Amino acid sequence: MEIGLIGNPNIGKTTLFNGLTGSNQKVGNWPGVTVDKKEGICKYRGQQLKIVDLPGTYSLGAFSEDEVVSRDYILQGHPDVIIDVVDATNLERNLYLPMQLLEMDINVVIALNMMDEAEAQELTFDLEGLSEDLGVPVIPIVASRKKGLDQLLAACIEVREQPPSRKRIPYGELHPLLAELTQIFSEVNTSYPPYWLAVKYVEGDQRMIELTKNLGDLKNNQKFQELLSGIQQRREEHELHIIDKRYEYIHQIIKKRVFKPLTGVMNTSDQIDRIVTDRFLGIPIFAAVMFLVFQLTFLIGQNLLGGFIETFLERVSEQSSAILYNWGAGPFVTGFIIDGLLAGVGTVLTFIPLIAILFLLLGFLEDIGYMARVAYVMDRWMRKIGLQGKAIISMIVGFGCNVPGVMSTRTLENKRDRMIALLINPFMSCGAKVPVYAVFTAAFFPRYAGLVMFGIYALGFIIAIIFAKLFSKTLFKGESSDFIMELPPYRAPIAINVLKDMWENLASFIKRASTTITLVIAALYLLAHLPFGAEPYGLDSVLGMIGNTIKPLLAPMGNDTWQAAVGLVAGMPAKEGVVATLGMLYAGVGEGEELIRSLQSNFTPLSAISYMVMVLLYTPCVAVLGSVKNETKSIKWMLFMAFYTLLVAYVVAVVIYQTGLLLGFQ
């Protein structure tokens, strides 16, 4: 039995998915697209149930890739049951999606989530009446506490075995037109539900019209062509009528079946939002929150936990040396393993605690509901640069990794907004760049590490805003789309969700460090020892000649060593490679204090800043470029991103260094 989970964003769908499947999950991609596909197995009463987590969406239109994926799965994936998760505290707004599902003639169960919060607000429900009006079971649950999950699964099994009678929304004057279209579609060979297809045609859903225009003998059906002509002339009028009737029907249900306290008391979320979303205080509060995040990242991740992995890696290196010596390994093999792989990869892995704390704090802010407020607060300012507030979410996601940051732009309904948000996302400093900032701040700005890191992130954000404005006036002229987003109530974070999200990001980082970085280090080590007879890591080695060729280009930004040049080249496949390469190249030093002393000998504070800025802004890693190609279906935009970010990074780094010299800094 296969069950699909659907619902609006921020209503606990992922929490329910985790509660049902536990650790029996796998993540892939939907066929032909890059949207994440989460599947899991749930065992109930001797049955094995397959749970499919669909992308969060507010409707089943065709405005974003997420909506298309969810709609195609429901219509063509043939799930046995769809569970629609709704927020009990915002039921009137959340019922719009179920209204669309009911027209699809599929088995639906509504999970009325967050009942604990509804009870705290003194909301009560006539559940039997709700089920009767909607024509589907309505099951109260608290996903975060796994309450009501057995009843939910029991309802799914019952619905599959005995589907309830279908309910139809009364569309008033459109009823005769829908009836005629339904009759026509029922007589042709189509896999789509005839009534739902009729509604899509009346709404003017161009995607469905294009997909089904050659069904059966529709082209030769004169009656159908007359109806279609009339629909196209009044498309906007019909669409608004359908939307109004859906909300009217929802309002009537809520009025009869949901009971609210007579006295309207402002809840805790509203009280907090009066300050957090204030038009004047909102942005300073956001800046202060992010500054605190970076301060805690260094305080906990580096100062308190940073030494554990370094100590562990030193012991591994010592034991590996002893083992290789006992095995009689030659200098080349020993050097490759100890000075190459362990030193290079180990340098990156040293920063695992710091990156883990950063992901943990960002996940905490997401789980309590603060990030949705950031989008709301930023909407007015984002529109000044030609985007809408929801674009800020993809930018914040980019703080963790630019790959999901790029992918999350698909939630923007307007293609123009998607392209601009996608092209500026690499300026958001991802977790892979954190080791670079950490090692340079430790070498030159140890007392101001959090402040320097905040400044680096802020600079990336400012550069992104500048280019968003530039692109909106040149490459992508036009108006941004409307901003519609549900603000969830503030909630206590669910530890398992925050930790799971942190681990997924951290595991991705470790995987890159142990695969891509290993390959990079192996290639660099080989080039550093070729041709045979040349001094390893010397200017006569192939690696030295490559770095020496590039070095003059970096001189205007104060980085005049060939090792620094090679470090940037090594960062092209994956940004973790920058620190790993610097740790290997500067006199073959390893991690920790040796690397810091070596950086202090080869950089100045000013050139260190320009180098960090270069790493912040220059060409994103190959994974990001691949995501851009997938999202845009174009190599042109992938190459454009690769070259324009490199040019921007170089110009900004040079300007910062040269300006610093003019101001007397060293």
C-alpha positions in Angstrom: 0.0 0.0 0.0 1.4 3.4 -1.0 0.5 6.6 0.8 1.4 10.1 -0.3 1.8 13.0 2.2 0.9 16.5 1.0 0.3 19.8 2.7 1.2 23.5 3.0 4.8 24.4 4.1 5.3 24.7 7.8 2.4 22.5 9.0 4.4 19.6 10.3 4.4 17.3 7.2 8.0 16.4 7.6 7.5 15.7 11.3 4.7 13.3 10.5 6.8 11.7 7.8 9.7 11.1 10.3 7.2 9.9 12.9 5.7 7.3 10.5 8.9 6.1 8.9 11.6 6.6 11.6 15.0 5.6 10.1 13.5 3.6 7.2 13.9 6.4 4.7 15.7 7.1 1.4 16.1 10.3 -0.6 16.4 10.5 -4.4 14.9 12.7 -7.1 11.7 12.5 -9.0 12.1 11.3 -12.5 13.2 14.1 -14.9 13.5 16.8 -12.2 15.8 17.7 -9.3 13.1 18.0 -6.6 13.9 15.8 -3.6 11.9 12.6 -3.4 11.6 11.2 0.1 10.3 7.7 0.6 10.0 5.6 3.8 8.5 2.3 5.0 6.0 2.1 7.8 4.8 -1.2 9.3 1.3 -1.2 10.7 -0.8 -4.2 11.8 1.3 -6.6 9.8 1.2 -4.5 6.6 4.2 -2.7 5.0 3.1 0.8 4.0 5.2 2.9 1.6 5.1 6.6 2.6 6.0 9.2 -0.1 6.7 12.8 1.2 5.5 15.3 -1.5 6.9 18.8 -1.8 5.2 21.4 0.4 2.7 23.4 -1.6 -0.3 25.7 -1.2 -2.2 24.5 -4.2 -2.1 22.1 -7.1 -1.7 24.6 -9.9 1.2 24.6 -12.3 3.1 27.7 -11.2 6.1 26.0 -9.7 8.0 22.7 -10.2 7.0 21.6 -6.8 3.3 21.9 -7.6 3.7 20.1 -10.9 5.6 17.2 -9.2 2.9 16.8 -6.5 0.1 17.0 -9.1 1.7 14.5 -11.5 2.4 12.0 -8.7 -1.3 12.1 -7.5 -2.7 11.7 -11.0 -0.2 9.4 -12.5 1.7 7.7 -9.6 -1.5 5.9 -8.5 -1.1 6.2 -4.7 -3.6 4.2 -2.8 -4.3 7.1 -0.4 -3.3 10.8 0.0 -2.9 12.2 3.5 -3.4 15.9 3.5 -1.8 17.4 6.6 -3.5 20.7 7.7 -2.8 23.1 10.6 -5.7 22.9 13.1 -4.9 26.5 14.2 -5.3 27.9 10.6 -7.9 25.5 9.2 -9.7 28.0 7.0 -6.6 28.8 5.0 -5.3 25.3 5.0 -8.5 23.7 3.5 -7.9 25.2 0.1 -5.6 22.4 -0.9 -8.1 19.7 0.2 -10.7 21.3 -1.9 -8.6 20.7 -5.0 -7.8 17.1 -3.9 -11.5 16.3 -3.6 -12.1 17.1 -7.3 -9.5 14.5 -8.3 -11.6 11.5 -7.3 -8.8 10.0 -5.2 -8.8 8.5 -1.7 -8.0 11.3 0.8 -7.6 11.4 4.5 -7.2 14.8 6.3 -4.7 14.8 9.2 -5.7 17.7 11.5 -2.3 18.4 12.9 -1.2 20.6 15.9 -4.3 19.8 17.9 -2.3 20.7 21.1 -1.8 24.2 19.8 -5.5 24.4 18.8 -6.5 23.4 22.3 -4.2 26.0 23.8 -6.1 28.6 21.7 -9.3 27.1 23.0 -10.4 25.9 19.5 -12.9 23.0 19.4 -14.0 21.0 16.3 -17.0 19.0 15.3 -14.9 16.3 13.7 -17.8 14.1 12.6 -19.4 17.2 10.9 -16.1 18.1 9.2 -15.8 14.6 7.9 -19.4 14.7 6.6 -19.1 18.0 4.9 -15.8 17.2 3.3 -16.7 13.6 2.5 -13.3 12.3 3.8 -12.1 11.2 7.3 -10.7 14.0 9.4 -8.3 12.6 12.0 -6.8 14.8 14.8 -3.1 14.3 15.4 -0.1 15.8 17.1 2.7 14.7 14.8 5.5 16.1 17.1 4.3 13.7 19.9 3.2 10.9 17.6 -0.3 11.2 18.9 -3.1 9.9 16.6 -0.8 8.2 14.1 -2.4 4.7 14.6 -5.9 6.2 14.0 -4.5 8.0 10.9 -3.2 4.8 9.4 -6.3 2.9 10.2 -8.4 5.5 8.4 -6.1 5.2 5.4 -6.6 1.5 5.2 -10.4 1.9 5.7 -10.6 4.5 2.9 -8.7 2.3 0.5 -11.0 -0.6 1.2 -14.3 1.4 1.3 -13.9 4.8 -0.5 -16.5 7.4 0.8 -19.0 9.1 -1.4 -17.5 12.0 -3.4 -18.3 15.6 -2.5 -18.6 18.4 -5.1 -18.2 22.1 -4.4 -21.2 24.0 -5.7 -19.8 26.2 -8.4 -23.2 27.9 -9.1 -23.5 29.3 -12.6 -20.6 27.3 -13.8 -22.3 24.0 -12.9 -23.9 23.4 -16.4 -20.6 24.1 -18.2 -18.7 21.8 -15.9 -21.3 19.1 -16.4 -21.1 19.3 -20.2 -17.3 19.2 -20.1 -17.3 16.3 -17.7 -19.6 14.3 -20.0 -17.3 15.0 -23.0 -14.1 14.0 -21.1 -15.8 10.8 -19.8 -16.3 9.7 -23.4 -12.7 10.0 -24.5 -9.7 7.9 -23.4 -8.0 9.9 -20.7 -6.2 8.9 -17.5 -7.3 12.1 -15.8 -10.5 12.3 -13.7 -13.1 13.8 -16.1 -14.6 16.2 -13.5 -11.2 17.5 -12.4 -10.1 18.0 -16.0 -13.3 20.0 -16.6 -12.4 22.3 -13.7 -8.9 22.7 -15.1 -10.2 23.7 -18.5 -12.7 26.2 -17.0 -9.8 27.6 -14.8 -7.8 28.1 -17.9 -4.9 25.8 -16.8 -2.8 26.1 -19.9 -0.5 23.2 -19.0 -3.4 20.7 -18.8 -5.0 22.2 -21.9 -1.7 21.6 -23.8 -1.3 18.1 -22.5 -4.8 17.0 -23.3 -5.7 18.9 -26.5 -5.2 15.8 -28.7 -7.4 13.5 -26.5 -9.7 11.3 -28.5 -11.6 13.2 -31.1 -11.7 16.5 -29.3 -10.4 18.5 -32.3 -13.4 17.4 -34.4 -16.0 17.8 -31.6 -17.8 21.0 -32.6 -19.6 21.3 -29.2 -16.3 21.0 -27.3 -14.6 23.6 -29.5 -17.5 26.0 -28.9 -17.3 25.5 -25.2 -13.5 26.0 -25.3 -13.8 29.2 -27.2 -16.2 30.6 -24.7 -14.0 29.5 -21.8 -11.0 31.3 -23.3 -12.9 34.5 -23.6 -13.9 34.5 -20.0 -10.9 32.6 -18.5 -10.0 35.2 -15.8 -13.7 35.6 -14.8 -14.1 31.9 -14.5 -10.9 31.4 -12.5 -11.9 34.1 -10.0 -15.4 32.6 -9.7 -13.9 29.2 -8.9 -11.5 30.6 -6.3 -14.3 32.6 -4.6 -16.7 29.5 -4.5 -14.0 27.4 -2.9 -13.3 29.9 -0.2 -17.1 30.4 0.3 -17.6 26.7 0.7 -14.6 26.5 3.2 -16.0 29.5 5.2 -19.4 27.8 5.5 -17.8 24.6 6.8 -15.6 26.5 9.3 -18.6 28.5 10.5 -20.6 25.3 11.3 -17.8 23.0 12.5 -15.1 25.1 14.2 -15.8 26.9 17.5 -13.6 29.7 18.7 -13.5 31.5 22.1 -15.7 34.6 22.2 -12.9 36.8 23.6 -10.2 37.5 21.0 -6.9 37.3 23.0 -3.7 37.9 21.2 -1.6 34.7 21.3 2.1 34.5 22.1 3.1 34.3 18.4 1.2 37.5 17.6 2.8 39.3 20.5 6.3 38.3 19.4 5.5 39.2 15.8 4.5 42.8 16.8 8.3 43.3 17.5 10.0 40.8 15.2 8.1 41.8 12.1 8.0 45.5 12.8 8.9 47.5 9.7 11.7 49.3 11.5 12.9 46.7 14.0 12.6 43.6 11.8 15.8 43.9 9.8 18.1 45.0 12.7 16.7 42.1 14.7 17.5 39.7 11.8 21.1 41.1 11.6 21.5 40.7 15.4 20.2 37.1 15.3 22.6 36.2 12.5 25.5 37.9 14.3 24.7 35.9 17.4 24.6 32.7 15.3 28.2 33.3 14.1 29.4 34.3 17.6 28.0 31.0 19.0 29.4 29.1 16.1 32.9 30.1 16.9 32.5 30.0 20.7 31.0 26.5 20.8 32.2 24.9 17.5 35.8 26.1 17.5 36.8 27.2 21.0 35.0 24.5 23.0 34.9 21.5 20.6 37.5 22.3 17.9 40.4 20.5 19.5 38.9 17.1 19.8 39.0 16.1 16.1 42.5 17.7 15.7 43.8 15.6 18.5 42.1 12.5 17.1 43.6 13.2 13.6 47.1 13.7 15.1 46.9 10.2 16.7 45.6 8.7 13.4 48.6 10.3 11.6 51.1 9.0 14.1 49.7 5.5 14.1 49.5 5.5 10.3 53.1 6.5 10.1 54.1 3.6 12.4 52.1 1.1 10.4 53.5 2.3 7.1 57.0 2.1 8.5 56.5 -1.4 9.7 55.1 -2.4 6.3 58.2 -1.0 4.7 56.4 1.6 2.6 58.6 3.9 0.5 58.9 7.7 1.1 56.6 8.5 -1.9 53.7 6.3 -0.6 54.2 7.4 3.0 54.3 11.0 2.0 51.2 10.6 -0.1 49.2 9.1 2.7 50.5 11.2 5.6 51.4 14.5 4.1 48.8 14.3 1.3 45.6 12.6 2.2 45.6 12.7 6.0 47.0 16.3 6.2 44.8 17.6 3.4 41.5 15.9 4.2 42.3 16.1 8.0 42.5 19.9 7.7 39.0 20.0 6.4 37.6 17.5 8.9 39.1 19.6 11.7 36.2 22.1 11.2 33.4 19.5 11.6 32.4 20.8 15.1 32.2 24.4 13.8 30.1 23.5 10.8 27.9 21.2 12.8 27.1 24.1 15.2 26.3 26.4 12.3 23.9 24.0 10.8 22.4 23.2 14.2 21.7 26.9 14.9 20.2 27.6 11.4 18.0 24.5 11.8 16.9 25.7 15.1 15.8 29.1 13.7 13.9 27.3 10.9 12.2 24.9 13.3 10.9 27.6 15.6 9.3 29.5 12.7 11.7 32.5 12.6 12.9 32.1 9.0 9.3 32.5 7.7 9.3 35.9 9.5 12.5 36.9 7.8 10.9 36.4 4.4 8.0 38.6 5.5 10.2 41.3 6.9 12.4 41.4 3.8 9.6 41.5 1.3 9.4 45.3 1.2 13.1 45.7 0.8 13.5 42.8 -1.7 10.9 44.5 -4.0 13.2 47.5 -4.2 15.7 45.3 -5.9 13.2 43.6 -8.2 12.4 40.4 -6.2 9.7 39.3 -3.7 10.2 38.4 -0.1 10.1 34.6 -0.6 13.4 34.9 -2.5 15.2 35.5 0.7 14.4 31.9 1.7 16.6 30.5 -1.1 19.3 32.9 -0.1 19.2 31.7 3.5 19.1 28.1 2.4 22.3 28.9 0.5 24.0 29.6 3.8 24.0 25.9 4.4 24.7 24.8 0.8 24.2 26.5 -2.5 22.9 23.3 -4.1 19.6 23.3 -2.2 19.7 27.1 -2.3 19.6 26.9 -6.1 17.0 24.2 -6.0 14.7 26.0 -3.6 14.3 28.9 -6.1 11.7 26.7 -7.8 9.2 27.7 -5.2 9.1 31.1 -6.7 6.1 31.2 -9.1 7.6 33.8 -11.5 10.3 32.5 -13.9 11.9 36.0 -13.8 12.2 35.8 -10.0 13.5 32.3 -10.2 16.3 33.2 -12.6 17.5 36.2 -10.6 17.4 34.3 -7.3 19.2 31.4 -8.8 22.0 33.5 -10.3 22.8 35.4 -7.1 22.6 32.4 -4.8 26.4 31.5 -5.0 27.2 34.8 -3.3 25.6 33.3 -0.2 28.5 31.8 1.8 27.9 28.0 2.1 29.2 25.8 4.8 32.1 24.5 2.6 33.7 27.9 2.8 33.6 28.1 6.6 36.9 26.2 7.1 38.6 28.9 5.0 37.2 31.7 7.1 37.9 29.8 10.3 41.6 29.2 9.6 42.3 32.7 8.4 40.5 34.4 11.3 42.3 32.1 13.7 45.6 33.2 12.1 44.9 37.0 11.9 41.7 37.9 13.8 41.3 35.4 16.7 39.6 38.0 19.0 37.1 39.0 16.3 36.3 35.7 14.6 32.6 36.0 14.9 32.6 39.6 13.7 34.8 38.8 10.7 32.6 35.9 9.7 29.5 38.0 10.1 31.1 40.6 7.9 32.0 38.1 5.2 28.4 36.7 5.1 27.0 40.3 5.1 29.3 41.2 2.1 28.0 38.2 0.1 24.5 39.3 0.9 25.1 42.9 -0.2 26.8 41.7 -3.4 23.8 39.5 -4.1 21.4 42.4 -3.7 23.4 44.6 -6.0 23.4 42.0 -8.8 19.7 41.2 -8.2 19.0 44.9 -8.9 21.3 44.9 -11.9 19.7 41.7 -13.4 16.2 43.0 -12.8 17.0 46.1 -14.8 18.9 44.4 -17.6 18.6 40.6 -18.2 15.2 40.0 -16.6 13.0 43.1 -16.9 9.4 43.0 -15.5 7.4 42.8 -12.3 8.1 40.4 -9.5 5.3 38.0 -8.5 3.0 38.5 -5.6 4.2 37.3 -2.2 2.0 34.8 -0.4 3.3 32.9 2.6 1.7 31.3 5.7 3.4 32.5 8.9 3.4 29.5 11.2 3.1 30.1 15.0 6.3 30.0 16.9 6.9 26.5 18.2 9.3 24.7 20.5 11.9 23.1 18.2 11.6 19.3 17.7 15.1 18.0 18.6 15.0 15.0 16.3 14.1 17.3 13.3 16.8 19.8 14.0 19.4 17.1 14.6 18.4 15.1 11.5 18.6 18.3 9.4 22.1 19.1 10.9 23.3 15.5 10.2 22.1 15.5 6.6 24.0 18.7 5.9 27.1 17.5 7.9 27.0 14.1 6.2 27.1 15.8 2.8 30.1 17.9 3.9 31.9 14.8 5.2 31.1 12.9 2.0 32.6 15.6 -0.1 35.7 15.8 2.1 36.2 12.0 1.8 35.6 11.7 -1.9 36.0 14.9 -4.0 38.7 16.3 -1.7 40.6 13.0 -1.7 40.7 13.0 -5.5 41.8 16.7 -5.5 44.5 16.0 -3.0 45.7 12.9 -4.8 46.0 14.8 -8.1 47.8 17.8 -6.4 50.2 15.5 -4.6 51.1 13.7 -7.8 51.6 17.0 -9.7 53.7 18.3 -6.8 56.1 15.4 -7.3 56.3 15.5 -11.1 58.5 15.4 -13.0 60.5 12.9 -11.0 63.7 14.4 -9.8 62.3 17.8 -9.3 62.1 19.1 -5.7 58.6 18.1 -4.3 56.4 21.1 -3.8 59.0 23.3 -5.5 58.7 25.7 -8.4 60.1 23.1 -10.7 57.3 20.7 -10.1 54.3 20.7 -12.4 52.1 22.1 -9.6 54.6 24.8 -8.9 54.7 25.8 -12.6 50.9 25.9 -12.7 50.7 28.1 -9.6 53.6 30.3 -10.8 51.7 30.9 -14.1 48.5 32.0 -12.2 50.3 33.9 -9.5 50.7 37.2 -11.3 46.9 37.5 -11.7 46.6 37.4 -7.9 49.3 39.9 -7.2 46.8 42.9 -7.3 44.8 41.3 -4.5 48.0 40.8 -2.4 48.3 37.0 -2.8 51.6 36.6 -4.5 52.5 33.0 -3.6 51.9 30.1 -6.1 50.4 28.0 -3.3 47.6 30.6 -2.8 46.9 30.4 -6.5 46.7 26.6 -6.5 44.4 26.7 -3.5 41.9 28.7 -5.5 42.1 26.3 -8.4 41.6 23.3 -6.0 38.5 25.0 -4.7 36.8 24.9 -8.1 35.6 21.2 -7.7 34.6 21.8 -4.1 35.4 24.7 -1.8 36.6 22.4 1.0 39.6 21.9 -1.2 41.0 25.4 -0.6 42.0 24.7 3.1 43.0 21.1 2.3 45.3 22.3 -0.4 46.8 25.2 1.6 47.5 22.7 4.4 49.3 20.4 2.1 51.3 22.9 0.0 52.7 25.4 2.5 55.9 23.5 3.3 53.9 20.2 3.6 52.4 21.3 7.0 49.4 19.6 8.4 46.5 21.1 10.3 46.1 23.2 13.4 48.9 25.5 14.7 51.4 24.6 12.0 49.0 25.7 9.2 48.2 28.9 11.1 51.9 29.8 11.5 52.5 29.1 7.8 49.6 31.4 6.8 50.9 34.2 9.0 54.2 33.9 7.1 52.7 34.1 3.7 49.8 36.5 4.1 49.1 39.8 5.7 45.8 40.6 7.5 44.8 42.7 4.5 45.7 40.0 1.9 44.0 37.4 4.1 40.7 39.4 3.9 41.0 39.8 0.1 41.6 36.0 -0.2 38.6 35.2 2.0 36.5 37.6 -0.2 37.8 35.8 -3.3 36.7 32.4 -1.9 33.4 33.9 -0.9 32.4 35.2 -4.3 34.3 33.2 -7.0 33.0 30.4 -9.2 30.8 28.0 -7.2 31.6 24.3 -7.0 30.8 21.8 -9.8 27.8 20.5 -7.8 26.2 24.0 -7.8 27.0 24.5 -11.5 25.4 21.1 -12.2 22.3 22.2 -10.3 22.1 25.4 -12.3 22.2 23.4 -15.5 19.4 21.1 -14.3 17.2 24.0 -13.1 17.6 26.2 -16.2 18.0 23.3 -18.7 20.7 25.4 -20.2 24.5 25.1 -20.4 24.6 28.8 -21.3 23.4 29.9 -17.8 25.8 27.5 -16.1 28.7 29.0 -18.0 27.4 32.5 -17.4 27.4 31.9 -13.6 30.9 30.3 -13.7 32.5 33.3 -15.4 30.5 36.2 -14.0 31.0 35.2 -10.4 34.8 34.7 -11.0 35.0 38.2 -12.5 33.0 39.8 -9.7 35.1 38.0 -7.1 38.4 39.1 -8.6 37.3 42.8 -9.0 35.9 43.0 -5.4 39.0 41.3 -3.9 41.4 43.7 -5.8 39.3 46.7 -4.9 39.4 45.7 -1.2 43.1 45.1 -1.1 44.1 48.3 -3.1 41.7 50.4 -1.1 43.2 49.0 2.1 46.7 49.9 0.9 45.6 53.5 0.1 44.1 53.8 3.6 47.4 52.6 5.2 46.4 49.1 6.2 48.8 46.2 5.8 
